[in-house]
């Protein structure tokens, strides 16, 4: 891939769709400097990580030599099960500590910073399994996300006059977000009564109560009813339109192709590929990571790097020529999801 210097949008911005058919939105390009190789430098990185290593009982879960996350873009973190994606999320957000390594957010070191302080600095995350408090109402869940609340201090909490006006402002802001996420009708319902997709929306809305700079989403589509899929996609795209950076883990390759500006691929704890969605799906390292049962195929032929006449004689040259790299990745993901469902 050729060298790029300044981030730009690939098309004229289009407003979010209000009808049945979604409106395509522009991808941000020009995010990196030089060739798109693992650890490539970004024009304006918001996260820079170096030498991040985490092992459990002698098994290496994360071994990232260098990673930069571009500012103002939507970056997908993909890879097969056990690649280390969620562990890397936990390390970057302070929910776990690495054996060694350093990383910065917006130029400030996060090494050793606890999760609650990371969130206050403007880096928030959601979880694959939602963390909504089921016995609180949807509105109360939202209000918990607001920072610097005067009523949270013991002595001040005893004097309502000190915090009542701020609480009203917080509730007004929370209701505005609930309306945006189409949850305003559920404001007084217990969070436990929401569907899986609605809980995902609630968790995303609550994270915005902190007014973050970077939002990290761990498998936002997992367990979501297909009827809510487009709504969730639109909300993620909205985050970027509102000036936030998004980093998300996802197995849904259609979603990755649809909304991601940049893709980072992990396998066995390492970064094995980076690039725009289309080029990454054809990368031999990505195809190899997801190949599964297709070991009879020659990756060089599949990805177009070598001619069919030069195929490995131990592979099926004709099948390799007919195979589509992107489809193989999709098949590998489907196989993993089937295994998870057993």
VENVENWO-V778696 format. One record per backbone hydrogen bond with DSSP energy under -1.0 kcal/mol. CO is the residue of the C=O (numbers start at 1). NH is the residue of the N-H. E is the energy in kcal/mol with one decimal. If there is no record, write none. Layout:
# VENVENWO-V778696
CO&NH&E  CO&NH&E
This chain:
# VENVENWO-V778696
8&29&-4.4  27&10&-3.0  29&8&-2.7  31&43&-2.5  35&37&-1.9  37&40&-2.0  41&33&-2.4  44&71&-2.6  46&106&-3.3  47&69&-2.3  48&104&-2.3  49&67&-2.2  50&102&-2.4  52&64&-2.5  53&99&-2.9  53&100&-1.2  54&61&-2.6  54&62&-2.1  56&59&-1.9  59&56&-2.8  62&54&-2.5  64&52&-1.9  65&51&-2.3  67&49&-3.0  69&46&-3.1  69&47&-1.1  73&246&-2.2  74&261&-2.8  74&262&-1.8  75&248&-2.6  76&264&-3.2  77&250&-1.1  78&266&-2.9  80&83&-1.6  83&269&-1.9  84&88&-2.2  85&89&-2.1  86&90&-2.6  87&91&-2.1  88&92&-2.5  89&93&-1.8  90&95&-1.9  90&96&-1.4  100&53&-2.3  102&50&-3.2  103&110&-2.5  104&48&-1.7  105&108&-1.9  108&105&-3.1  110&113&-2.1  114&118&-2.0  115&119&-2.2  116&120&-1.6  117&121&-1.3  118&123&-1.7  119&122&-1.4  122&213&-2.7  122&214&-2.4  124&216&-2.7  132&134&-1.0  133&136&-1.9  134&192&-1.9  136&191&-2.6  137&141&-2.2  138&142&-1.9  139&143&-2.5  140&144&-1.6  142&145&-1.4  143&146&-1.2  149&152&-1.6  150&153&-1.5  153&157&-2.4  156&159&-1.8  159&162&-2.5  160&163&-1.1  160&164&-2.5  163&167&-2.5  164&168&-2.0  165&169&-1.8  166&170&-2.5  167&171&-2.4  168&172&-2.0  169&173&-2.2  170&174&-2.6  171&175&-2.4  172&176&-1.8  173&177&-1.9  174&178&-2.4  175&179&-2.3  176&180&-1.7  177&181&-2.2  178&183&-3.7  179&182&-1.2  183&186&-1.6  184&187&-1.3  186&189&-1.8  187&139&-2.5  189&138&-2.2  190&193&-1.8  191&194&-1.6  195&199&-2.3  196&200&-1.7  197&201&-2.1  198&202&-2.6  199&203&-2.7  200&204&-2.1  201&205&-2.7  202&206&-2.9  203&207&-1.8  204&208&-1.0  206&209&-1.3  207&210&-1.1  208&211&-1.8  213&245&-2.5  214&124&-2.3  215&247&-2.2  216&126&-2.4  217&249&-2.6  219&222&-1.4  221&224&-1.9  225&228&-2.5  228&232&-2.2  229&233&-2.5  230&234&-2.6  231&235&-2.0  232&236&-2.1  233&237&-2.3  234&238&-2.3  235&239&-1.5  236&240&-1.2  237&241&-2.0  238&242&-1.8  239&244&-2.3  240&243&-2.0  245&215&-2.8  246&75&-3.1  247&217&-2.1  248&77&-3.3  249&219&-1.7  251&253&-1.1  252&256&-1.9  253&257&-2.6  254&258&-2.0  255&259&-2.5  256&260&-1.9  262&76&-2.7  263&275&-1.5  264&78&-2.6  265&272&-2.6  265&273&-1.2  267&270&-1.8  269&63&-3.1  270&267&-2.1  273&265&-2.9  275&263&-2.9  276&280&-2.4  277&281&-2.0  280&283&-1.5  283&287&-2.5  284&288&-2.6  285&289&-1.7  286&290&-1.7  291&294&-1.7  294&297&-1.8  296&316&-2.8  298&302&-2.5  299&303&-2.5  300&305&-1.8  300&306&-1.6  307&310&-1.8  308&311&-1.5  312&315&-2.2  316&320&-2.2  317&321&-2.3  318&322&-1.7  319&323&-1.2  324&328&-2.0  325&329&-1.9  326&330&-2.2  327&331&-2.6  328&332&-2.5  329&333&-2.2  330&334&-2.3  331&335&-2.4  332&336&-1.9  333&337&-2.4  334&338&-2.0  335&339&-2.0  336&340&-2.4  337&341&-1.5
